[in-house]
Structures are given as structure tokens and as C-alpha cells.
Amino acid sequence: MASKKIIVGIGTPMIITGFLIAIFWAPIVGDVKETVEFVGSLIGIIGVILFIAGLFYTKEPVMA
């Protein structure tokens, strides 16, 4: 059972925010362009990790 709260509430906005920072804000800042691209990419990657974690989240423990 996937957790829609994690996927929709955290993962997707982080992916979108990281993308927007890396693509649109980085060319504007000038000297620290590489740092802003890195931070934007890092936010996006963490968003993907949380998105995937939300897919595998279950409230009940899985018994083998």
C-alpha cells in the first residue's frame, strides 16, 4: 500500500522545486552557479528517494 501523503505531499514538490532551482535560478545567480545547480539537483534526488519510499511504505509490518 503506497502512501499518497508522502508521494504527493513531499516527493513530488521536492522533485519540481529541485528542477526549477537547477534549470531556472542557476543561470541567474552568476558566481555560485555550480553550487545552486548542485543544491537544486540534490533537492530533486532526495525528492525521488522520498517518492520511491512512499511507494513502498506500509502501515502494517509485512510478515514473511
Backbone as JSON, one array per atom type, in Angstrom:
{
  "sequence": "MASKKIIVGIGTPMIITGFLIAIFWAPIVGDVKETVEFVGSLIGIIGVILFIAGLFYTKEPVMA",
  "N": [[0.83, -1.17, 0.0], [0.76, 2.04, -0.99], [1.87, 5.25, 0.2], [0.13, 8.02, -0.21], [0.33, 10.5, 0.91], [3.05, 10.89, 1.41], [4.09, 10.66, -1.18], [2.66, 12.6, -2.78], [2.65, 14.85, -1.13], [5.3, 15.35, -0.31], [7.42, 14.13, -1.9], [6.89, 14.67, -4.75], [6.61, 17.61, -4.82], [9.25, 18.27, -4.0], [10.81, 17.23, -6.08], [9.92, 18.81, -8.23], [10.56, 21.41, -7.27], [13.39, 21.2, -6.98], [14.07, 20.78, -9.68], [13.21, 23.21, -10.83], [14.89, 25.05, -9.49], [17.45, 24.2, -10.34], [17.3, 24.51, -13.12], [16.18, 27.09, -13.8], [16.94, 29.08, -11.87], [19.66, 28.85, -11.44], [21.19, 29.83, -13.76], [20.91, 32.57, -13.39], [22.21, 33.47, -11.06], [25.0, 33.76, -11.29], [28.15, 33.88, -10.03], [28.0, 31.72, -8.21], [26.9, 29.59, -9.59], [27.39, 26.82, -10.01], [27.11, 25.78, -7.44], [24.43, 26.36, -6.85], [23.18, 24.83, -8.83], [23.98, 22.3, -7.93], [22.71, 22.17, -5.39], [20.02, 22.35, -6.18], [19.83, 20.01, -7.74], [20.38, 18.13, -5.76], [18.17, 18.46, -4.03], [16.17, 17.59, -5.78], [16.98, 14.89, -6.16], [16.73, 13.86, -3.55], [14.0, 14.19, -3.34], [13.14, 12.28, -5.24], [14.01, 9.95, -3.96], [12.36, 10.01, -1.65], [9.9, 9.86, -2.93], [9.99, 7.26, -4.02], [10.26, 5.86, -1.62], [7.77, 6.39, -0.53], [6.18, 4.84, -2.17], [6.71, 2.28, -1.27], [5.94, 2.26, 1.37], [4.28, 0.94, 4.18], [1.67, 0.64, 6.58], [1.26, -1.52, 8.19], [3.34, -4.11, 9.43], [5.15, -6.21, 7.21], [4.75, -9.56, 7.07], [6.67, -12.4, 6.61]],
  "CA": [[0.0, 0.0, 0.0], [1.58, 3.25, -1.1], [1.45, 6.4, 0.99], [-0.09, 9.17, -1.09], [0.78, 11.71, 1.61], [4.49, 11.04, 1.19], [4.35, 10.86, -2.61], [2.1, 13.86, -3.28], [2.94, 15.97, -0.24], [6.72, 15.62, -0.1], [8.27, 13.71, -3.01], [6.65, 15.41, -5.99], [7.03, 19.02, -4.73], [10.71, 18.39, -3.93], [11.32, 17.0, -7.43], [9.6, 20.0, -9.03], [11.35, 22.52, -6.76], [14.78, 20.98, -7.38], [14.17, 21.01, -11.12], [13.1, 24.65, -11.1], [16.1, 25.72, -9.0], [18.6, 23.85, -11.17], [17.15, 24.96, -14.51], [15.85, 28.5, -14.0], [17.59, 30.02, -10.95], [21.12, 28.74, -11.54], [21.83, 30.75, -14.72], [20.76, 33.97, -12.99], [23.0, 33.84, -9.89], [26.36, 34.16, -11.65], [29.36, 33.26, -9.49], [27.73, 30.48, -7.48], [26.03, 28.79, -10.45], [27.6, 25.38, -9.78], [26.55, 25.45, -6.13], [22.96, 26.38, -6.95], [22.81, 23.63, -9.6], [24.17, 21.15, -7.05], [21.65, 22.16, -4.38], [18.78, 22.02, -6.88], [19.87, 18.59, -8.09], [20.3, 17.37, -4.51], [16.76, 18.5, -3.61], [15.45, 16.7, -6.69], [17.34, 13.49, -5.88], [16.08, 13.5, -2.28], [12.58, 14.06, -3.67], [12.95, 10.98, -5.9], [14.16, 8.92, -2.91], [11.15, 10.03, -0.84], [8.83, 9.38, -3.79], [10.11, 5.8, -4.06], [9.96, 5.37, -0.27], [6.32, 6.46, -0.37], [5.58, 3.72, -2.88], [6.91, 1.05, -0.52], [5.54, 2.44, 2.76], [3.09, 0.24, 4.67], [1.4, 0.89, 8.0], [1.36, -2.79, 8.88], [4.58, -4.81, 9.08], [4.99, -7.31, 6.26], [5.19, -10.81, 7.68], [7.05, -13.37, 5.58]],
  "C": [[0.89, 1.24, 0.0], [1.01, 4.36, -0.23], [1.34, 7.61, 0.07], [0.37, 10.47, -0.43], [2.26, 11.95, 1.39], [4.77, 11.37, -0.27], [3.91, 12.25, -3.06], [2.52, 15.05, -2.43], [4.41, 16.32, -0.11], [7.54, 15.33, -1.36], [8.12, 14.55, -4.26], [7.01, 16.89, -5.88], [8.55, 19.2, -4.66], [11.33, 18.18, -5.3], [11.11, 18.25, -8.28], [10.44, 21.19, -8.58], [12.83, 22.39, -7.14], [15.01, 21.23, -8.85], [14.14, 22.5, -11.44], [14.34, 25.42, -10.64], [17.26, 25.46, -9.95], [18.5, 24.43, -12.57], [17.01, 26.48, -14.63], [16.63, 29.46, -13.11], [19.1, 30.0, -11.11], [21.75, 29.68, -12.57], [21.8, 32.22, -14.29], [21.79, 34.38, -11.94], [24.46, 34.18, -10.19], [27.46, 33.33, -11.04], [29.12, 31.91, -8.83], [26.81, 29.54, -8.27], [26.16, 27.3, -10.15], [26.99, 24.95, -8.45], [25.03, 25.4, -6.17], [22.47, 25.18, -7.76], [22.92, 22.38, -8.73], [23.05, 21.05, -6.03], [20.31, 21.79, -5.02], [18.71, 20.55, -7.25], [19.73, 17.72, -6.85], [18.86, 17.33, -3.98], [15.93, 17.57, -4.48], [15.72, 15.24, -6.41], [16.7, 13.02, -4.57], [14.58, 13.34, -2.49], [12.27, 12.73, -4.34], [13.05, 9.85, -4.87], [12.9, 8.86, -2.05], [9.94, 9.55, -1.64], [8.82, 7.85, -3.83], [9.8, 5.21, -2.69], [8.46, 5.39, 0.0], [5.6, 5.33, -1.08], [5.65, 2.43, -2.07], [6.46, 1.12, 0.93], [4.28, 1.64, 3.07], [2.92, 0.54, 6.15], [1.54, -0.39, 8.81], [2.66, -3.47, 8.49], [4.28, -6.0, 8.14], [5.58, -8.57, 6.9], [5.47, -11.82, 6.58], [6.58, -14.76, 5.94]]
}
